[in-house]
């Protein structure tokens, strides 16, 4: 009787073990494949959007449109045209020239000191860069105009006063040793802004 009970218990144990699924190599492989991130489908590659280039549009005005000889004479009768003018190296006008800017020079007929004027029509990328640079290197001058319509800056560096104005689509600069403080450039700037407006 005991032997029969043990045999019956063995049969039940065999049925119980047989009813449980046993993992196979294929099941393990499938499970491993789904957990492996390297086998997941990658999204289609898209080419990166190119960053717009900082540049300026060509200026249609000429130097006489910014400041007439009379405007310069009214500022100081000693100043006149500088026919052999070229932008001072590393100055604001030289920077303007690299971005299709108009650069102009007027010379003190006695001392030879130059007043350099430049105008650039920058795109949004260049405008942002130039404003950030002016803000970092110069002091804001609210008397040049009302921000944000007109953003004005001034600094005295390397023996030259440098005034900058951002208005609409223009970046305007004036540089000369005779500008010792922001107010020295205000008169000429207002004339240039009036001519450009």
C-alpha positions in Angstrom: 0.0 0.0 0.0 2.8 2.4 0.9 4.6 1.5 -2.3 1.4 2.3 -4.3 1.1 5.7 -2.5 4.7 6.6 -3.3 4.2 5.7 -6.9 1.0 7.8 -7.1 2.9 10.7 -5.5 5.7 10.4 -8.1 3.2 10.4 -10.9 1.6 13.6 -9.6 5.0 15.2 -9.2 5.8 14.3 -12.8 2.6 15.8 -14.1 3.2 19.0 -12.1 6.7 19.5 -13.4 5.6 18.6 -17.0 2.9 21.3 -16.9 5.3 24.2 -16.1 6.9 25.7 -19.3 10.6 25.3 -19.4 12.7 28.1 -21.0 14.3 27.2 -24.3 17.3 28.7 -26.0 15.1 30.4 -28.5 13.1 32.0 -25.7 16.2 33.3 -24.0 17.5 34.6 -27.3 14.3 36.4 -28.1 14.2 38.0 -24.7 17.8 39.1 -25.0 17.2 40.6 -28.4 14.3 42.7 -27.3 16.2 44.0 -24.3 19.3 44.9 -26.3 19.1 48.7 -27.2 21.5 48.3 -30.1 19.0 46.3 -32.1 16.2 48.9 -31.8 15.3 50.7 -35.0 17.0 54.1 -35.3 15.1 57.1 -36.6 16.0 58.2 -40.1 18.9 60.6 -40.0 18.2 64.2 -41.0 20.8 66.7 -42.1 21.4 69.5 -39.5 19.9 72.9 -40.2 22.7 75.2 -41.3 23.4 78.2 -39.0 22.8 81.4 -40.9 26.0 83.3 -41.7 26.6 86.7 -40.2 26.7 89.2 -43.1 25.5 92.6 -44.2 23.6 93.8 -47.3 25.3 96.2 -49.6 24.8 99.9 -48.7 23.2 102.0 -51.4 24.1 105.4 -49.9 27.4 107.2 -50.6 29.4 109.2 -48.1 27.8 112.5 -49.1 24.5 111.0 -48.2 25.6 110.5 -44.6 27.4 113.8 -44.0 27.6 116.6 -46.5 30.6 118.8 -46.7 28.4 121.5 -45.1 27.5 119.1 -42.2 31.1 118.5 -41.6 32.0 122.2 -41.9 29.2 123.1 -39.4 30.8 120.5 -37.0 34.2 122.1 -37.4 35.3 124.4 -40.3 38.7 122.8 -40.2 37.4 119.4 -41.5 37.1 118.5 -45.2 37.2 115.5 -47.4 39.9 112.9 -47.1 40.3 111.6 -50.7 43.0 109.0 -49.8 41.0 107.6 -46.9 41.0 103.9 -46.0 39.7 102.4 -42.7 42.1 102.3 -39.8 43.3 98.8 -39.2 41.4 97.0 -36.4 38.9 99.9 -36.1 35.1 99.8 -36.3 35.2 101.0 -39.9 37.5 98.2 -40.8 35.0 95.7 -39.3 32.2 97.4 -41.2 34.1 97.0 -44.5 34.2 93.3 -44.0 30.4 93.2 -43.9 29.6 95.2 -47.1 29.6 98.4 -45.1 30.1 101.9 -46.3 33.2 103.6 -44.8 33.9 107.3 -45.0 36.6 109.6 -43.7 36.9 113.3 -43.2 40.2 114.9 -42.3 41.2 117.9 -40.1 43.0 120.0 -42.7 45.4 121.3 -40.0 46.2 118.3 -37.8 45.3 115.5 -40.2 43.1 113.8 -37.5 40.3 111.7 -39.1 36.7 111.3 -38.4 35.7 107.8 -39.6 32.1 107.0 -40.3 30.7 103.6 -41.3 27.2 102.2 -41.9 26.3 98.5 -42.2 23.0 96.8 -42.9 23.5 93.6 -40.9 21.3 90.5 -41.0 19.8 89.3 -37.7 22.7 87.1 -36.8 25.3 89.9 -37.4 23.1 92.5 -35.6 22.9 90.3 -32.5 26.6 89.7 -32.5 27.5 93.4 -33.0 25.1 94.5 -30.2 26.5 92.0 -27.8 30.0 93.1 -28.6 29.1 96.8 -28.1 27.4 96.0 -24.9 30.4 94.1 -23.6 33.0 96.7 -24.7 31.3 100.1 -24.4 28.9 102.0 -22.1 25.3 102.5 -23.1 24.4 106.1 -24.1 20.7 106.7 -24.0 21.1 110.3 -25.2 21.8 109.0 -28.7 18.2 107.9 -29.0 15.5 106.1 -27.2 16.0 102.3 -26.7 15.0 99.9 -28.1 14.4 102.1 -31.2 17.9 103.4 -31.0 20.6 101.7 -29.0 23.7 103.9 -28.5 27.1 103.0 -27.1 30.4 104.9 -26.6 33.9 104.0 -25.5 37.3 105.7 -25.6 40.0 103.1 -26.6 43.4 103.3 -28.2 43.4 107.1 -28.3 40.1 107.2 -30.2 36.5 107.9 -29.2 34.1 105.3 -30.7 30.4 105.8 -30.9 28.0 103.1 -32.1 24.3 103.3 -32.9 21.9 100.5 -33.8 18.7 101.7 -35.4 16.3 99.7 -37.5 18.4 97.8 -40.0 21.6 99.8 -39.6 24.7 99.7 -37.5 26.4 103.2 -37.5 29.8 104.0 -36.1 31.9 107.1 -35.7 35.5 107.0 -34.6 38.0 109.9 -34.1 40.6 111.1 -31.5 38.5 114.3 -31.1 35.7 112.4 -29.4 36.7 112.3 -25.7 33.2 111.6 -24.3 29.8 110.5 -25.6 28.4 114.0 -26.1 31.1 114.9 -28.6 29.6 112.5 -31.2 26.0 113.4 -30.6 25.8 116.2 -33.1 27.2 114.3 -36.1 25.2 111.2 -35.1 21.9 113.1 -35.1 22.7 114.4 -38.6 23.6 111.0 -39.9 20.4 109.5 -38.4 18.3 112.2 -40.0 19.9 111.5 -43.4 19.3 107.8 -43.1 15.7 108.2 -41.9 
